[in-house]
């Protein structure tokens, strides 16, 4: 099987992010970058499929040369090679990224194209659906379980209050939800091998942006909260305030 | 006249609760922009459901009925939304940020060669432009985004907008569209019939962390949730340990929620958890450690043993509910 996994470098989820100069991006100083956590489930699923069925896993990621460090983290998990779509900055508009990815993916003859269900930086959660539409492929998002059987597959996806079971043919686009699998740790051997793996660099044509980030702001700060220190003895007072002051119960 | 489209999400023949919030938000935005507002219903057997649009201030209703829409498919529903948006010259398309909409609207956006702002919590007209506010970095920052192409599309977060009852007389128009063959087949939709409320749709959430010490202790939270008509949530370590199902996990890599009241019990308040619940309107924390970061995010904090505090809260709430 020939599998592509589209990944994104994001700040570590434990990072406190601040608005950067210019007011439309974040302050990159001191940020520890990782592979978007959902993308690790996508990579793991692709690796398990090629281990079972043979074939190769190609990582795709869009960004400047500095993201190659993160791409190599994915190669260290066991992906075979990578393609970096060279841009100075990852586009704010997911449709711009989707169009560039779709153009590159068209050249690859992939049986499956994986994404994480959303990137934990801009939280758009739409890249798989956009690329699936552009490539006119069966697309199944937020997948918790995937079974591939020859040229077709069955997936379970999460909806509010339940699961949908979906059958589709390959090639197809799938986005991974947390708990799809247990992403493997990078072994020392994997890390050493990753250094020698190829990251091909392509120069994408960028479409005009439709979505523009005009401003980033920190969320409004909470006022000083009321602290009650007498445990259960304060329960009656807290309940009274919840009703009379906060008016929420 | 161009219009603001409010797309209804119908599940099992019923409105999702966010639909009414979408109708109100669309009517308000259309008023600000001097545009008409149109509710869109897609599927079959919708007659009894379209009246809700008029109840929430929308005078124009479009119904797309087709045998091919009997069963939900993201492909056909996306095509139907795109076709209606084109036919009506939509300036804006809004839908609740349900699992369905998050999957369907990006596809519709691509079909219309425009863009989509997901999970918005506020919007305002700025001349002919709409500025959407949406949490980014799981709410650690708020982004204001605009969409230059037409229509500007957005999903709106459940509970972030108010459903305002404002009845108007509505006219219903049936629109026929040409639909593609779905690319995938939904074999089964198995809803877990636990009778519990999904955390993203709940007005009140009672959420537990490692302080509960084990899954066997969840009874006190469930009792409190029952008294309040609340959903139960949990922190990531709790779902990682398998104490609770992962669809209850609230946080940056779980569900992001904005209920009216969020009660955090035995949750210390890791930054990823705060990110998932800080947009709640009112937050109460119960923790034995006064230094726990959760208290900084809270409106009320009770320092104490949760195994005593939670049953006491439950009893007090039962008392006042009993007096209602």
Interface residues (C-beta under 8 A of the other chain):
Chain A: X11 X13 X14 X16 X17 X19 X26 X37 X38 X92 X93 X94 X95 X98 X120 X121 X122 X123 X124 X125 X126 X129 X130 X132 X133 X134 X136 X137 X138 X139 X140 X141 X142 X154 X158 X159 X160 X161 X162 X163 X164 X165 X166 X167 X168 X172 X178 X179 X209 X210 X211 X212 X213 X214 X215 X216 X217 X218 X219 X222 X223 X225 X226 X227 X228 X229 X230 X231 X232 X233 X234 X235 X236 X238 X239 X240 X241 X242 X243 X246 X248 X249
Chain B: X11 X74 X78 X98 X99 X100 X102 X103 X105 X106 X107 X109 X110 X111 X113 X114 X115 X116 X117 X118 X119 X131 X134 X135 X136 X137 X138 X139 X140 X141 X142 X143 X144 X145 X146 X147 X148 X149 X183 X184 X185 X186 X187 X188 X189 X190 X191 X192 X198 X200 X201 X204 X228 X246 X247 X249 X252 X253 X254 X256 X260 X261 X270 X271 X272 X275 X278 X279 X281 X282 X283 X284 X290 X295 X296 X297 X298 X299 X300 X301 X302 X303 X304 X305 X308 X309 X311 X312 X313 X315 X316 X317 X319 X320
